[in-house]
Amino acid sequence: MVEGLLQALVDGLTIGVVYVLLAAGLSVIFGVMHVINFAHGELFALGAYFALAMVGPFGGYGFFAALLVAPLLVGLIGVGIERYTVQPLYGRNPLYHILLTFGLVLVINDLIYLVWGPGNVSLAVPAVLSGTVTAFGLNASVYNLFIIAFGAAMALAVWALLEYTKYGLIVRAGSQDRQMVRNLGIDIDRYYSLVFGVGAALAAVAGIILGGYQTVSPEMGMSVIIPAFVIVVLGGLGSFKGAVVGGLAVGVIQTLLRTYAPILEGMVIFLLMIAVLLVRPHGLFGSEAPEGEGGGDLLTGSGGVLAPDTRRRLGLAAVGLLALVPLGAGTLYSTYAVTLMVEILIWGLFALSLDFVMGYTGLVSLGHALFYALGAYAVAISLAHVGGSAFVAIGLAIVLSAAIAWFVGYLSIRVSGVYFAMITLAFAELFYNLLFRLEITGGSEGLFGLSAYYGLAGVGISLEEVAIFVGPVALTGQSLFYYIALATLVGAFLLTRRMLESPFGAVLKSIRENEQRATFVGYETTVYKRRAFVISGALAGLAGGLFTLNAGYATPSFAYWLHSGEVIVMVILGGMGTLYGPIIGSGVFFGLEEVLTEFTERWRLVLGTVFVLFVIFLPQGLVSLPAQLEPYVGGSGPGPKPEPEPEPTPDDSSVRGDD
């Protein structure tokens, strides 16, 4: 028993040291630059692959050369990323850094696939690091001991750099109060590229030593980035000490749970993350961000150059054209077009749900896939265990998603900014891990082979048994469901637009523009944001439920964090804060995927590049493109833009803060 515990502790310290190196760079980058770098995991993977390329020609002893050269190369890449992508976003809301680096995840991950291909590859280590050492009845791998010693030395060196050098003094001062550093005449911005490069190099070192311990694969970056965020949140965003303590703690806890309580592995650390964010959002060793360090607001779209009546007519025309899609299937184009359009409509509803809370209250949810998956599983479980009624299943999905959204919102909206994004991510990852462990959800396999009828109490029809003839075209099955999805999306759009035109919507817009002013007027902004979050969660659950009704299955992958990122991509591509923009973004996303997959499997590389360019140069999305081009099309050339009219402040007589 004691020997097993000691073995688990050694293994936990081995992984913990890797986490320390990974999280230290992530934490220092945030501390100085206030950048949450989702691409940090891909830089971790790049380090391992660069080492693999060096070890191949030179053999095992090339491993030591790789430990020196590969981090330098990845550090240079980090400097380039900061200078050419992150730097243009300084002065904007820090949440734009999350959006940007998510796009970089897609780009770098697909580049790894493109260059090195899929599959796991072993990274050869020198013979001197092989074998085991026996002491006190414990068999310890030499390589494990090397990781612990080398990682500890690296962490100590970084600590000494930050603690005893002029560079470290400026970095620490900048992490505490950047404005004070500027007032002293020091251009802290000049240090940003170097900080980002050092953080990237540390990630590369972690990737190399973990690659020798396990294997190297294109997915290794995505598998470690979430634990890395857990660590920096637990220890404190911006705290090097917190990264060390958090990394070692998470490594040991994970290993002990894997050994003695595997059912809890992957869940306890997210519960800890949620608890810390609720009690002490800046972490155990972090410090609260000074006032004014939050950056600007999230940029939202507008009506562009078109009048409201013109937009309304265009919207009606678009719905009319969409209604014609099934009529041409099988003659003008393949029936697959209907299947693709159903997916676009469902994800358009999902994107609209996120836009309702992100575009109108400024809350960026990195865990919105939780509600999509919740709706999908509510429908699946209802069809499998309650009855085959689609109406009952969808009703259950909406109610359950709204209830969980209220619970998550009640806890999460106590914090704001990047902390809100992190806590929603934690809830989604908690649910994602839970899906693998519950028997009722089908575990890792999910639930398949589901069918539904449209009716109640056993009385109804199946879409496969109905055919509606429109001239020579017979609408049945998938074609009929297409109209259900279209009607649901149009109904959700009209409902949310009506809400936003009401006094409730006016309060949401005032929160987005200036929450502090809305609070001074007398509105309980937390209450309004929570209500918006509940509506958003219910609509996301409806989207997930529609997908399961159509596809007949639900799997844990629905709750994977990458899906939360993909729906954010759709919102930004189309135009945040417009409701219809994210629907357009859904069409562009899946349209690009469909076109690009005909030429390459690495379509995410192109899509990620497009998204990065949008975040930098067109943050208000496609809906703002006409307004951007108007000066050039009109021949007047670029000129000063008119000042936007301020949002009207809600009238106290029309809405109360305690409604």
C-alpha positions in Angstrom: 0.0 0.0 0.0 2.7 2.4 1.0 4.9 1.5 -1.9 2.0 2.0 -4.3 1.3 5.4 -2.8 5.0 6.4 -3.2 5.0 5.2 -6.8 1.9 7.2 -7.5 3.5 10.3 -5.9 6.6 9.9 -8.1 4.5 9.6 -11.2 2.4 12.5 -10.1 5.5 14.7 -9.6 6.7 13.7 -13.0 3.5 14.9 -14.7 3.3 17.8 -12.3 6.7 19.2 -13.4 5.6 19.1 -17.0 2.5 21.0 -16.0 4.7 23.5 -14.1 6.7 24.3 -17.2 3.6 24.5 -19.4 1.6 26.6 -16.9 4.5 28.9 -16.0 4.8 30.3 -19.5 1.0 30.6 -19.8 0.8 32.4 -16.4 3.6 34.8 -17.0 2.2 35.8 -20.4 -1.1 36.6 -18.8 0.5 38.4 -15.9 2.4 40.8 -18.1 0.2 41.0 -21.2 -3.2 40.0 -20.0 -3.4 37.5 -22.9 -5.1 34.1 -22.4 -3.2 32.1 -25.0 -5.3 29.1 -26.2 -2.5 28.3 -28.7 -0.1 27.5 -25.9 -0.9 23.8 -26.1 0.0 23.8 -29.8 3.3 25.5 -29.1 3.8 22.7 -26.6 3.2 20.1 -29.4 5.4 22.0 -31.8 8.3 21.6 -29.3 7.8 17.9 -29.3 7.6 17.6 -33.1 10.7 19.8 -33.6 12.6 17.5 -31.2 11.3 14.5 -33.1 12.7 15.9 -36.3 16.1 16.4 -34.6 16.3 13.1 -32.8 15.5 11.1 -36.0 18.8 11.9 -37.9 21.1 12.1 -34.8 19.7 9.3 -32.7 19.0 9.3 -29.0 21.7 11.8 -28.0 20.1 14.3 -30.4 17.5 14.5 -27.6 19.8 16.8 -25.6 20.5 19.0 -28.6 16.7 19.2 -29.2 16.2 20.3 -25.6 18.3 23.4 -26.5 17.4 24.1 -30.1 13.7 23.2 -30.4 12.6 25.6 -27.6 14.6 28.4 -29.2 12.8 27.8 -32.5 9.4 27.7 -30.8 10.3 30.8 -28.9 11.0 32.6 -32.2 7.6 31.5 -33.5 6.1 32.8 -30.3 7.8 36.2 -30.9 6.3 36.3 -34.4 2.8 35.4 -33.1 2.9 38.2 -30.6 4.3 40.8 -33.0 2.0 40.1 -36.0 -1.2 38.8 -34.5 -1.5 39.6 -30.8 0.1 43.1 -30.9 -2.7 44.6 -33.1 -5.2 43.7 -30.4 -3.6 45.6 -27.6 -6.1 48.2 -26.3 -9.1 45.9 -27.1 -11.0 43.7 -24.6 -8.7 40.9 -23.4 -11.3 38.4 -24.5 -10.3 39.1 -28.1 -7.0 37.4 -27.3 -9.0 34.2 -26.5 -10.8 34.4 -29.8 -7.6 35.1 -31.7 -5.5 32.3 -30.1 -8.4 29.9 -30.7 -8.0 30.6 -34.4 -4.3 30.0 -34.0 -5.1 26.6 -32.5 -6.9 25.6 -35.7 -4.0 26.9 -37.8 -1.1 25.3 -35.9 -2.8 22.0 -35.3 -3.6 21.5 -39.0 0.0 22.5 -39.9 1.2 19.8 -37.6 -1.0 17.3 -39.3 0.1 18.6 -42.7 3.8 18.3 -41.9 4.1 15.2 -39.7 0.8 13.4 -40.3 -1.5 11.7 -37.9 -0.7 8.9 -35.4 1.4 8.5 -32.3 5.2 8.5 -32.6 7.7 7.6 -29.9 10.4 10.2 -29.2 13.7 8.3 -28.6 15.7 9.2 -25.5 19.4 8.5 -24.8 20.3 5.1 -23.4 21.7 6.9 -20.3 18.2 7.9 -19.4 16.7 4.5 -19.7 16.4 1.8 -17.0 15.2 2.0 -13.5 16.6 2.9 -10.0 15.5 0.9 -7.0 15.5 2.6 -3.6 13.5 1.9 -0.4 11.6 -0.7 -2.3 10.5 1.7 -5.0 11.3 1.2 -8.6 11.7 4.6 -10.2 12.4 5.2 -13.9 15.6 7.1 -14.6 13.8 9.2 -17.1 11.1 10.1 -14.5 13.9 11.3 -12.2 15.4 13.2 -15.1 12.1 15.0 -15.8 11.7 15.9 -12.1 15.3 17.2 -11.8 15.5 18.9 -15.2 12.0 20.5 -14.8 12.8 21.7 -11.3 16.1 23.2 -12.5 14.2 25.0 -15.4 11.6 26.3 -13.0 14.3 27.5 -10.6 16.1 29.3 -13.5 13.0 31.0 -14.6 12.2 32.1 -11.0 15.8 33.5 -10.7 15.4 35.3 -14.0 12.2 36.9 -12.8 13.5 37.6 -9.2 17.1 38.8 -9.7 17.5 40.4 -13.1 16.5 43.8 -14.4 14.4 42.1 -17.0 12.5 40.1 -14.3 12.0 43.2 -12.2 10.3 45.0 -15.1 8.2 42.0 -15.9 7.1 41.6 -12.3 6.4 45.3 -12.0 4.4 45.2 -15.3 2.3 42.3 -14.1 1.4 44.3 -11.0 0.8 47.7 -12.5 1.6 48.3 -16.1 0.6 52.0 -16.0 3.0 52.6 -13.1 5.8 51.1 -15.2 4.9 53.4 -18.1 4.8 56.4 -15.8 8.4 55.6 -14.8 9.5 56.0 -18.5 9.8 52.3 -19.3 8.3 51.1 -22.5 6.8 47.9 -21.2 5.4 47.1 -24.7 8.9 46.4 -25.9 9.1 43.5 -23.4 5.9 41.8 -24.6 7.4 39.9 -27.6 10.2 38.6 -25.4 7.8 37.5 -22.7 5.6 35.7 -25.2 8.7 34.0 -26.7 10.0 32.8 -23.3 6.5 31.5 -22.5 6.4 29.6 -25.8 9.9 28.2 -25.2 8.9 26.9 -21.8 5.9 25.2 -23.4 8.2 23.6 -26.0 10.5 22.2 -23.2 7.4 20.7 -21.5 6.4 19.1 -24.8 9.8 17.6 -25.4 10.2 16.0 -22.0 6.6 14.7 -22.0 7.1 13.4 -25.6 9.9 11.2 -24.3 7.8 10.0 -21.4 4.7 9.2 -23.4 4.3 9.6 -27.2 4.1 12.5 -29.6 0.8 13.1 -31.4 -1.0 16.0 -33.1 -3.7 16.0 -30.3 -1.2 16.3 -27.4 -1.5 20.1 -27.4 -5.3 20.0 -27.1 -5.1 17.4 -24.4 -3.0 19.5 -22.1 -4.3 23.0 -22.6 -7.4 22.5 -20.4 -5.4 21.1 -17.4 -3.0 24.0 -18.0 -5.8 26.5 -17.6 -7.0 24.7 -14.5 -3.5 25.1 -13.0 -3.2 28.9 -13.8 -6.7 29.5 -12.4 -6.0 27.5 -9.2 -2.6 29.1 -8.7 -3.5 32.6 -9.9 -3.4 34.1 -13.4 -0.1 35.9 -13.6 1.5 34.2 -10.6 4.7 32.1 -11.2 4.5 30.7 -7.7 0.9 29.7 -8.4 1.9 27.9 -11.5 4.5 25.9 -9.6 2.1 25.0 -6.7 -0.8 24.4 -9.0 1.1 22.3 -11.5 2.5 20.0 -8.9 -0.8 19.7 -7.1 -2.8 18.9 -10.3 -0.2 16.3 -11.4 -0.3 14.5 -8.1 -4.1 14.7 -7.7 -4.6 13.4 -11.2 -2.2 10.5 -10.7 -3.7 9.5 -7.3 -7.2 9.6 -8.7 -6.2 7.5 -11.7 -4.8 4.9 -9.3 -7.3 4.9 -6.5 -10.5 6.5 -7.8 -10.5 6.5 -11.6 -14.2 7.4 -11.7 -13.3 10.8 -10.3 -10.4 11.4 -12.5 -11.0 14.5 -14.7 -13.8 15.8 -12.5 -12.2 16.7 -9.2 -9.8 19.3 -10.7 -12.6 21.0 -12.5 -14.6 21.1 -9.2 -11.6 22.7 -7.6 -11.3 25.2 -10.5 -14.9 26.2 -10.1 -14.6 26.5 -6.3 -11.5 28.7 -6.6 -13.1 31.0 -9.2 -16.1 31.5 -7.0 -14.3 32.1 -3.8 -11.1 33.8 -5.0 -11.3 34.5 -8.8 -7.7 35.7 -9.1 -6.4 32.4 -7.7 -4.6 31.3 -4.5 -1.5 33.4 -5.2 -2.7 35.8 -7.9 -3.5 39.4 -7.3 -6.6 41.3 -8.4 -6.2 43.2 -11.7 -6.0 47.0 -11.2 -8.9 49.1 -12.3 -8.6 50.1 -15.9 -6.6 47.0 -17.0 -9.6 45.3 -18.6 -9.1 47.0 -22.0 -11.9 48.1 -24.3 -15.3 46.6 -24.9 -16.2 43.8 -27.3 -17.0 45.3 -30.7 -20.5 44.5 -31.9 -22.0 44.7 -35.4 -24.6 47.2 -36.6 -27.1 47.6 -39.3 -24.5 48.7 -41.7 -25.5 50.9 -44.7 -29.0 49.4 -45.1 -32.2 50.9 -43.8 -34.3 48.7 -41.4 -37.0 48.2 -43.9 -34.5 47.1 -46.5 -33.0 44.6 -44.1 -36.4 43.3 -43.2 -37.3 42.7 -46.9 -33.9 41.0 -47.5 -34.6 38.8 -44.5 -38.0 37.8 -45.8 -36.4 37.1 -49.2 -33.7 35.0 -47.6 -36.3 32.9 -45.7 -38.2 32.5 -48.9 -35.1 31.2 -50.8 -34.3 28.8 -47.9 -37.8 27.4 -48.1 -37.2 26.4 -51.7 -34.0 24.4 -51.0 -35.7 20.9 -50.6 -37.7 21.4 -53.8 -34.5 21.3 -55.9 -32.9 18.3 -54.1 -32.3 15.4 -56.4 -32.8 17.4 -59.6 -30.9 20.7 -59.5 -28.4 19.4 -56.8 -27.7 16.4 -54.6 -30.1 15.5 -51.7 -27.0 16.0 -49.5 -27.6 19.7 -49.9 -30.7 19.4 -47.6 -28.6 17.5 -45.0 -26.0 20.2 -45.1 -28.5 22.9 -44.8 -30.2 21.3 -41.8 -26.8 21.3 -40.0 -26.3 24.9 -40.9 -29.7 25.9 -39.6 -29.2 24.0 -36.3 -25.8 25.5 -35.8 -27.2 28.9 -36.8 -29.6 28.5 -33.9 -26.7 27.5 -31.6 -24.7 30.6 -32.7 -27.7 32.8 -32.2 -28.1 31.5 -28.7 -24.5 32.5 -27.9 -24.8 35.9 -29.6 -27.8 36.7 -27.4 -25.6 36.6 -24.3 -22.2 37.4 -25.8 -23.3 40.2 -28.2 -25.7 41.9 -25.8 -24.2 41.5 -22.4 -20.5 41.0 -23.2 -20.3 37.6 -21.5 -18.1 35.3 -23.5 -19.0 31.7 -22.7 -16.2 29.2 -23.5 -18.5 26.4 -22.3 -21.6 26.9 -24.3 -21.3 23.4 -25.8 -22.5 22.2 -22.3 -26.0 23.3 -23.1 -25.9 22.0 -26.7 -24.9 18.6 -25.4 -27.4 18.8 -22.6 -30.2 19.4 -25.0 -29.0 16.6 -27.3 -28.8 14.1 -24.4 -32.1 15.2 -22.9 -33.8 14.3 -26.2 -31.8 11.1 -26.5 -32.6 9.9 -23.0 -36.3 10.9 -23.4 -36.6 9.0 -26.7 -34.8 5.9 -25.2 -36.4 5.7 -21.8 -39.5 8.0 -21.5 -41.2 7.7 -24.9 -40.8 8.4 -28.6 -42.6 11.8 -28.6 -40.4 14.5 -30.3 -42.5 17.2 -28.6 -42.0 15.8 -25.1 -38.2 15.3 -25.8 -37.7 18.8 -27.1 -39.7 20.3 -24.2 -37.6 18.4 -21.8 -34.4 19.6 -23.5 -35.5 23.2 -23.3 -36.6 23.0 -19.6 -33.5 21.1 -18.5 -31.1 23.3 -20.4 -32.7 26.5 -19.0 -32.6 25.0 -15.4 -28.9 24.1 -15.7 -28.2 27.5 -17.3 -29.8 29.2 -14.4 -27.6 27.2 -12.0 -24.4 27.8 -13.9 -25.3 31.5 -14.5 -26.2 31.9 -10.8 -22.6 30.9 -9.9 -20.7 32.1 -12.9 -22.0 35.6 -13.3 -20.6 36.5 -10.0 -17.3 36.9 -11.9 -16.7 38.7 -15.2 -14.3 38.9 -18.1 -11.8 36.1 -18.5 -12.8 34.6 -15.2 -16.4 34.1 -16.5 -15.0 32.5 -19.6 -12.9 30.2 -17.5 -15.6 29.1 -15.2 -18.0 28.3 -18.0 -15.2 26.3 -19.6 -14.8 24.4 -16.3 -18.5 23.6 -16.1 -18.5 22.3 -19.7 -15.4 20.1 -19.1 -17.0 18.8 -15.9 -20.1 17.7 -17.9 -18.0 16.3 -20.7 -16.2 14.0 -18.2 -19.4 13.1 -16.6 -20.9 11.9 -19.9 -18.2 9.2 -20.1 -19.0 7.8 -16.7 -22.8 7.7 -16.5 -24.6 4.5 -17.7 -27.7 6.4 -18.7 -25.7 8.4 -21.3 -24.2 5.3 -22.9 -20.7 6.2 -21.6 -18.0 6.8 -24.2 -20.2 5.2 -26.9 -23.1 7.6 -26.5 -26.7 6.8 -27.5 -27.5 5.6 -31.0 -30.4 4.3 -33.0 -33.0 6.7 -31.7 -36.3 7.5 -33.5 -39.2 9.8 -32.8 -42.8 10.4 -33.7 -44.4 13.8 -33.8 -47.4 13.6 -31.5 -48.3 12.9 -27.9 -49.3 9.8 -25.8 -48.4 7.4 -28.6 -50.6 9.2 -31.1 -48.6 10.9 -33.9 -46.7 10.4 -37.1 -43.2 9.7 -38.2 -41.6 11.9 -40.8 -40.5 8.9 -42.7 -44.1 7.7 -43.1 -45.4 11.0 -44.5 -45.0 12.4 -48.0 -46.2 15.9 -49.1 -46.2 16.4 -52.8 -45.3 19.8 -54.3 -45.7 19.3 -58.0 -43.4 16.4 -58.9 -41.4 16.7 -55.7 -42.2 14.5 -52.7 -41.2 16.0 -49.3 -40.6 13.3 -46.7 -38.2 12.4 -43.9 -35.2 14.8 -44.0 -36.9 17.3 -46.2 -39.8 17.7 -43.8 -37.4 18.0 -40.9 -35.6 20.8 -42.8 -38.8 22.9 -42.6 -39.0 22.1 -38.8 -35.4 23.4 -38.4 -36.0 26.4 -40.5 -39.3 27.3 -38.7 -37.5 26.9 -35.3 -34.6 29.1 -36.3 -36.9 31.8 -37.7 -39.1 31.6 -34.6 -36.1 31.9 -32.3 -34.8 34.9 -34.2 -38.2 36.7 -34.0 -38.5 35.9 -30.3 -35.0 37.1 -29.4 -35.4 40.2 -31.5 -38.7 41.0 -29.8 -37.0 40.6 -26.4 -34.2 42.9 -27.4 -36.8 45.5 -28.5 -38.5 45.4 -25.1 -37.4 47.2 -21.9 -35.6 44.0 -20.9 -33.5 44.2 -24.1 -32.8 47.9 -23.5 -31.3 47.0 -20.2 -29.1 44.3 -21.8 -27.8 46.8 -24.3 -27.0 49.4 -21.6 -25.1 46.7 -19.7 -23.1 45.9 -22.9 -22.3 49.6 -23.4 -21.6 50.6 -19.8 -22.5 48.2 -17.0 -21.3 50.6 -14.4 -23.7 53.3 -15.6 -26.6 50.8 -15.7 -25.8 49.9 -12.1 -25.8 53.6 -11.1 -29.2 54.1 -12.7 -30.5 51.4 -10.4 -30.6 48.1 -12.3 -29.4 44.9 -10.9 -27.2 44.0 -13.8 -26.4 40.5 -12.4 -30.0 39.6 -12.5 -30.5 40.7 -16.1 -27.3 38.9 -17.3 -28.4 35.8 -15.6 -31.8 35.9 -17.3 -30.1 36.4 -20.7 -27.8 33.5 -19.9 -30.8 31.3 -19.1 -32.5 32.2 -22.4 -29.2 31.6 -24.2 -28.8 28.2 -22.6 -32.4 27.2 -23.4 -31.9 28.1 -27.1 -28.6 26.2 -27.2 -30.3 23.1 -25.7 -33.0 23.4 -28.3 -30.4 23.4 -31.0 -28.7 20.3 -29.5 -32.1 18.6 -29.2 -33.0 19.3 -32.9 -29.7 17.7 -33.9 -30.4 14.5 -32.0 -34.0 14.4 -33.4 -32.6 14.6 -36.9 -29.5 12.4 -36.5 -30.8 9.9 -34.0 -27.8 9.9 -31.7 -25.9 11.8 -29.0 -22.2 11.4 -28.1 -19.9 13.0 -25.5 -18.0 14.8 -28.2 -21.0 17.3 -28.3 -19.7 18.8 -25.1 -16.0 19.0 -26.2 -14.5 22.4 -25.7 -13.6 22.7 -29.4 -17.3 23.0 -30.2 -17.6 26.0 -27.9 -14.8 27.6 -29.8 -16.3 26.7 -33.2 -19.6 28.4 -32.4 -17.6 31.5 -31.2 -16.0 31.5 -34.6 -19.4 31.6 -36.3 -20.5 34.5 -34.1 -17.4 36.5 -34.9 -17.4 35.6 -38.6 -21.0 36.7 -39.1 -21.1 39.6 -36.7 -21.6 39.7 -33.0 -24.5 41.6 -31.5 -26.8 41.4 -34.6 -28.6 38.0 -34.1 -28.7 37.4 -37.9 -24.9 37.8 -38.3 -24.1 34.5 -36.4 -26.6 32.7 -38.6 -24.7 34.0 -41.6 -21.5 32.9 -39.9 -22.8 29.4 -39.5 -23.4 29.3 -43.3 -20.0 30.6 -44.0 -18.3 28.2 -41.6 -20.0 25.0 -43.0 -19.8 26.4 -46.6 -16.1 26.9 -46.3 -15.7 23.4 -44.8 -17.7 21.9 -47.6 -15.7 23.6 -50.3 -12.3 23.2 -48.7 -12.7 19.5 -47.9 -12.9 18.8 -51.6 -9.3 20.0 -52.0 -7.7 19.1 -48.6 -8.4 17.4 -45.3 -6.7 20.3 -43.6 -9.6 22.7 -44.0 -9.3 24.0 -40.5 -6.0 25.6 -41.5 -7.7 27.9 -44.0 -10.7 28.5 -41.7 -8.4 29.3 -38.7 -6.5 31.8 -40.9 -9.7 33.5 -42.0 -10.8 33.7 -38.5 -7.6 35.2 -37.3 -7.8 37.8 -40.0 -11.4 38.6 -39.1 -10.5 39.1 -35.4 -7.7 41.5 -36.3 -9.1 43.4 -39.3 -12.9 42.9 -39.2 -13.9 42.2 -35.6 -17.5 43.3 -36.3 -17.9 40.5 -38.8 -19.3 40.1 -42.3 -22.3 42.3 -41.5 -20.0 45.3 -41.1 -18.3 44.7 -44.5 -20.8 46.9 -46.5 -20.2 49.8 -44.1 -16.4 49.3 -44.4 -16.5 49.3 -48.2 -19.0 52.1 -48.6 -16.4 54.9 -48.7 -14.5 53.1 -51.4 -17.5 52.0 -53.4 -19.0 55.5 -53.3 -15.8 56.9 -54.6 -15.3 59.3 -51.7 -12.4 57.3 -50.3 -11.8 56.7 -46.6 -12.9 59.5 -44.3 -13.9 60.1 -40.8 -16.7 57.9 -39.5 -19.7 59.5 -38.0 -20.1 59.2 -34.3 -22.5 56.4 -33.3 -25.6 57.4 -31.5 -25.6 56.4 -27.9 -27.8 53.6 -26.8 -30.9 55.0 -25.0 -30.9 54.5 -21.3 -33.9 52.4 -20.2 -36.7 54.4 -18.6 -37.2 53.7 -15.0 -41.0 53.9 -15.5 -40.9 51.1 -18.1 -38.8 48.5 -16.3 -37.6 47.9 -12.8 -34.3 46.4 -11.6 -36.2 43.9 -9.5 -38.7 42.7 -12.2 
